[in-house]
Each structure stands twice: as C-alpha cells, then as structure tokens.
C-alpha cells in the first residue's frame, strides 16, 4: 500500500543484552498491518472499480435502448413518407411510359406561334421540376428509412453487448465483494493486535492541522471540504462526513460539495480531468498511487499545497494531511476543471 505511510513511532523495549538480536513484536505487528492494509486497499478498490464498470455498462444499455426507440420511430416516419410519395412516383413513371409527357421539341413542332412554344416550354419545365421534386423526396425517404433501420440494428447490438458485459461483471461482483470484505476484516484483525499505544499512534489524528489556501472555484471548494473532514476515521466503502471515508469516497464526496461528479473508485477517478506532472502539482489536484498501471491504482488523495496532500489513509487511521513524499507507489495526478 502506501509503503511509506507512517504506521506510528511506537518503540518496544529491546533485550537487556544489547548485543543480542531480539525480535520486536510491536514492529512485527506493524509490518503485518502494513501488509494487510495494502492488500485490503487493492482488493477493495478492485471491487469499487467493478461497480463503476457495471454502472457504466448499465448506462450504456439504457442509452442504447433509448437509441433503439428513437431510430425505430425514425424508421416508421420514413417508411410512412416513403409510402406517401410512392403513389406520386408511380404516376410519374406511368405518365412517362404512356408518352404523356412532351419534350420541348414536340412543343416546337405543335406550337402555332413563338408564344405557344414559350408557354408550352414553361409548362414543361414546371412539370419536370415537380416530377423531380417528387422523385427527390421519395429518394430521401427511402434513404432515411434505410439509415434508420441500420442505426436501429446497430443500437440493438450495442444494447446486447453492453447487457452481456454487465451480466458478466455482475456474476463476478459478489466474488470481488467477498474478497474485499475478507481483506478488510484481516486488516482490522491486524490493527487489533497492536497495543493501545500503537493503535493511537497509528490513528495519528488529522496530521497537519494548519490552514491551507486553495485556488478559486471548484478545486478550492473541494479542498476545503476534504480538509474539513480531518480526524474522520477511515472506513472502507463509506463516504459519510464525520462518520467514515475510504480514500476514493472522500474524493468523490469532497468534489460533490463543489458541484463536480466523480465516479466511486480511485481507478475510475483517474479517468477524470487532465494529467499534471509531479513538478506542477497544486492544491486541488488528485494524486494517485498504483501497484502497476491504471488497473493497479489503489489509493487517491488531494493536494492541499505543492507538497502536501489530504487523504483517508487506511484501516486504523483517519483523514489527515501528510507530505506527498511520505507515500510510495506514486502513479500520477489529474487536475479537474472548475
């Protein structure tokens, strides 16, 4: 997990013989806490990411179904228009076949005067224009019907593919949840093995309780909201102010107070905003930590200055401000609009 997160400076008494290498049970317990909480965070974030993925697939199904209705109605309307003009097209075709339409040459041959020729030519041009309009409208109706039918079929496939993907995620979701719950319980058990002094040191209060000045706009509002939760206990799967937060729950809640919606998992939150270099970090930026790639993102916090971040650390700790350099596995940063 956050390999460099301070797990408490609790020092056990060493052996009376300074030359003997004696195991430190307190340090052993703290190492176990670090291992268990790292595993818990990674598995828990995988579960939350799967829930985000499921929600995205379900939204895709809903959109595709709405598209199907839209394109089906367009198809119905286009087919009705096609049928409406089909009779007129048949009449034009029949008239042409029967020789009912005259050319300008026939008008010249049958006209009794130049004016007759001009009148008949004008009428022929008008009739030709009308026939052309009928044919154009009919062609457009046929094309619209064909396009709508193609789009409806594509939307149907999209809906089916998204539904299949959602079903697959759903089938695996309970397994992920069970694994996350077990990992969290193991982490709690590891924390419980610590002495009361070690647990108190592990909690660590709110870290740096100083005042931080954020940027204007949504980023500043989100930062202030997160800072206002310093001291709130870490609690996996929770995003309740004053009661409990996990890392991504804190970020989602804080940005919601600024009117910005974020997905629930840290990995999904990494898809928001624009990337920022580590040397360009400023208050309000989200910083992410990973065991390998985007899919390995297991932790997220928010910068409150160029060097410090507020986050919900892990089991047994509370929301606090710590130096960014105190955490390992730094992966990247994102800056959200606002």
N, C-alpha and C positions, 0 to 999 in steps of 0.2 A: 504494500500500500504506500502510504506516504512514508518512505523509509526513514526520512529524517525528521519526522514529526516527533517532538519531544514527548516521551511517554512518562516523564516525571523524573525528578532528580532524587529519587529515594535511594539512600546508600545503606547497605546492610553491614553489620559488623563482620570483619574478616577473622580468620583464625588467629589464635593467640600467637602461634608461631608464624612470624611474618614471612618466613621462607617457604612455607607450605602453600601450595596452590589449592585453595578451597573454593568449591562451587558456591556461587551466590544465588540462593533460591529466589530472592526478590528479582534479580536480573533475569533469571530463567523464566520467571512468570511474566515479566515484562516482554521478553522476547516472544513468548507464546502469544501474548496479547497482540503484539505487532503482526505475527503470522496469521492469527485467526481473524483479526480485523481486516487485514489486507484481502484475505480470501473472501470474507463476508462482503466487503465493498464491491469486489469484482463480480461476484455472483449476483449480488443484489442489483447492480447496475445492468447486468445482462438481462435480468428479469424485467426491469423497468424499460429497457430498450425494446424487448419483445412486446411489451404492452403498447409502446409508442408505435411499433411497426404494425401491430394488429389494428390500432386506431386508424393509421394511415390507409391500410388496406380496406377497412370498413368504409372509410370516407370515399375511397376510390370506387367501391361498389355502389355507394349511394349516388355519386356523380354519374357513373356510367348508366345506372338505371334512369336517372333524370334525362340523360342524353338520349336514351332509347325512346323515351316518351316524346321528347322534342322532335327527333328525327322521324319517328313514326307519324307524328301529326303533320310534319312537312311532307312526308310521302303521301299521306291521304289528301292533303290540299293540292299537291302537284298532280296526283292522279285525277282528281276532280277537274282541275283546269285542263289537263290533257284531254279528258273526255269531252269537256265543254267545247273545245276547239276542233275536236276530231270531225264533227259533222261539217263544220265550215271547210275544213281541208278536203273532205270527201266531195263537197260541192265544187270547189275549185278544180279538183282533179277531173271530175265528171265533165265540167264545162270545157276544160282543155281537150279532153278526149273526144267530145262531141263536135269540136270545132266551133264552139260558141264564141270563142274569143277571137277578135280581129287584130290583125297587125297593122302597123302604120302604112304598110304597102297596100293593104286592102282598103284602108281609109282613103288613100290617094286615088286608087282606081275607081272607087264607088262615089267619091265626093263630086258634087256638081259644081263646086266652086272652091276657091282657096280657103274661104271662111269655113266651108263644110269640112275641109281637110283639117283645119286647125281645131275646130270644135271636136271632131271625132278623135283626133290625136290626144287632145287634152283629156277627154273622157277615158281613152285607153290607158293613159298614164295614171290617172286616178285609180282605175280599176286594177292596174298592175300593182300600184302601191298598196292598195287594200289587200290584194291577194298575198303580197309579200309580207305584209304585217301579220296576216293570219298564219302564214307558214312559219314566220319567225317566232311568234308567240307559242305556237304549237311545239316547235323545236325546243324552245326554252322550257316548256312544261315537261316535255319528255326527259330532257337533261336533268331538270330539278328532281324529277321522280327517281331517276337513276342514281343521282348523287345522294339523295335522302336514304334510298334503300341501302347503298353502300355504307353510309355513315351509321345507319341503324345496326347493320350487321357487325361493323367494327366495334360499336359500343356494346353490343351483346357479348362479343368475345372478350372485351376488356372487363366487363362485369363478371363474366365467368372465371377469367383468370384471377382477378382480384379476390373473388369469393373462394376459389380453391386455395389461394395463398393464405387468406385469412383463416380458413379452416385448418390448414397445416400448422399455422402459428398457434392457434387455439388449442390444438391437440397437444402441443409441446409446452404450452404455457404453465400448466399445473406442475409439470416436472421441474421447470425452472423455478417456480414459486416454492416448491418443496425444498429444492436445493438451497435457495436463498434463505428460507426460514431456518434450515438446519445450520447454515453458515453463521447466521446472526446469533442463533442460540449458542453455538460453540464459542463465538466471540464474547457473548455475555458471561458464559461459564469461565472463560479465561480471565476476564476482568474481575469476576467474583473471587478468584484465587489470590488476587493481590491483597496486601494488607490494607487496612483502612487508610493509613497514611499515603500509601502508594496510589490508592484509588482517588483520594482527594487531590493529590498532586497531578494525577492523570487528567482529572476534570479541568483543572487549570483556570477556572473562571472564564472571563471574556478576553484573556490575553491583553493586548494593548487597549486600554480603555480611554485613550486620548481622543481628541476631537480631530476629525478629518473633513477637509473641504472638498466636496465633489464638483464635477462640472455642472454647468447649467443643463436643464432639460431632463429627459427621462433617465439618463445614466446617473445623474446626481440624486434623483428621487429614489432610484433602485438601490443605490449605495447606502443612502440614509436609512432606508427600510431594513436592509440587511444588518447594518450596524446597530439598529435599534433592537435586534434580537440577540446581541451578545449575552452570553450566560444561559441561553435556552439550550436544554440538553439535546444531544444527538439522539435521533430515534429513526431507525430505518423505516422507509415507506411513509413518513409523516411530513406534512407541510403546514403545521398548525402553530401560529405565532404564540410565544410564551409557553408552549407545551412541548413541542419537539419538531426537529427538522432533520432530514438527511441532506447530503450536500446539494444534490440537484433540486430537491424540494425547496431548499432555501432560496436558490437562484430563481426558480420558477415563481415562487411567492413574491420575492422582492421586486422582480421586474413587472409582475402583475400589478403591484402598487403604483407603478409608473405608467400603467396602461399598455404594457408590451406583453404579448403572449409568447411563452416558450413551451416547448414540449417537456415531458417529465424527466426523461433520462439524461444523464450527462452526455452520452454519445450523441443523442438526438439534438441536444442543445448546441453541440459543436457545429451542427449544420446551419446555425443562425449567424447573422452578422457577416463581417468581413475579417479576414485574417490580419493579425497585427504581430510584428516582430517583437521579440522579447525586449529589445532595447528601446522600443517605442511605447511600452505599456503606460497606461494612465488610469486614474480612478474610473471605475465603472466597467473596465474590460473584464471579460470572463477568461479565466485561465484553466487549462485542462491538463490532466495527468493520466498517463496511459502505460499499460504493461506491454503495449505493442500495437501501433496503428489505431485507426479510429474505432475499430471494434473492441479494442482493448481499453478504451477510456473508462476509468472507474471513479474519477473524482473531478470536481469542479469547484472553483471559488471565484471571488470577485475582488479585483484590485481596489484598494482604497487610497493608494498613493503609487508612486512609481516602483516601490519596493515591498510594500506590504499588502496582504490580502485578508479578506474576511471569509470564513468558511465554516461549515458544520463538519468537523473532522472525522470522527468515527465513534464506535461504541465506547461508552465510558467518558466521553468528552462532551464539551458544549461549544456552541457557536463562539468563535473567537477571532481575533486579529493576530496574525503571525507574519513573520518575514517570508516572502516568497522563496527565498533561498533555503528555508528550513524544510522544504518538501523536495523529495526526489521524484523522478519519473515525469518531469515537465514535458508536455507534449506540444502545446501551442496555445494561442489566445485568439479571441474573437471580440470585435467591437460592434455593439448593436447601435442601430440608428436611434436618434432621439436625444 
